[in-house]
């Protein structure tokens, strides 16, 4: 695979190494976050008129899923405002380079047993079963965002670096998995230079920048999953050996070998959640939506149990059964769990296509709400942009079904291709891949039946 090093341009390298463009964006987003929280906690309870609901769950989420994640990977993590207060308290500096003796954090290492994606998986599921009130009731959105900030500050004051982002943030785990598709990466130019550089300032930090906030050693980076694109390694490498590359889409998915079980489970979990959200929010099952909204009731408990059973038990069991059948048909000696871990990257394109199609449906149906809330974000009767009186009107009604079909078929085809390539690498051939291909086809047909009936 060929790639182009963006940082060979002196201008691009200087802009990426400088803290000030990144800090300016972070401060702007932090101000926007404050406005969102104020709107959620103090503004109207009507979701379609709430700045918090419209700007977070329609505008920001659509931008994340349609542009940022598939094309820029973890670029959002490099400017996300949620961990900033905790990080600034931890470092004792707002946006600047390190100062000796500054900061107020204890700097403990994150517990070894809690590393990986398992905590993030649990946090994602916890948010997922509360998704309907969070998506529709402004106060729930405000409470969730405040809770995430408090968690980030608390963990930043106790543990070293960005422990919240790396191990806890439910959105961070989502972005990390799907960032493997993006055509942007941080890699080293020459691994031999890293091996000879004993002080490893890209990891430990120096006067120019901080040790990798994500606890990643750039010299060993092979996939995007845990790299937050914070650019600190670009600032701290004394040999200019760190590069930002533009590379073929989905390059990380071609990495051979089994993935860790937590990452394989994340791929299944996110695929299942995308399927469940599509059915719940866009399907004809009004009783299920009512149960999902009635948090704490008996109906909600049944809904939560059903959701968790599907995404965390039934779908993994179905995919494991397909893997077992593929192993039996291909007659290769491999445990089903090991085979599923190796095949799991092939589920990423299908899962991402489901989320993109789902997000696009929300965007086209609800984008017209953005004009009024931008003109009057706190519901005080303002008309800042002259759009306060714009009425709701869905967009793309004719085009949307065809876009959905195209996106989902592309995701299915890509997943099928990757299943075939991985199966060939395992010497299982088409017989190993076909059972999971059939399951992927069935899931795609189910999504299409809801989104493009």
Buried (B, 14 or more C-beta within 10 A) or exposed (E): EEBEBBBEEEEEBEBBBEBEEBBEEBBEBBEBBEBBBBBBBEBBEEBBBBBBBBBBBBBBBBBBBBEBBBEBBBBBBBBBBBBBBBBBBBBBBEBEBBEEEEBEBEEEEBEEEEBBBBBBBBBBBEBBBBBBBBBBBBBBBBBBBEEBBEBBBEBBBBBBBBBBBBBBBBBBBBBBBBBBBBBBBBBBBEEEBBEEBEEBBBBEBBEBBBBBBBBBBBBEBEBBBBBBBBBBBBBBBEBEBBBBBEBEEBBBBBEEEBBBBBBBBBBBBBBBBBBBBBBBBBBEBEEBBBBBBBBEEEBBBEBBEBBBEBBBEEBBEBBBBBBBBBBEBBEBEBEBBBBBBBBBBBBBBBBBBBBBBBBBBBBBBBBBBBBBBBBBBBBEEEEEEEBBEBEEEEEBEEEBBEBBBEBBEBBBBBBBBBBBBBBEEBEBBBBBBBBBBEBBBEBBEBBBEBBBE
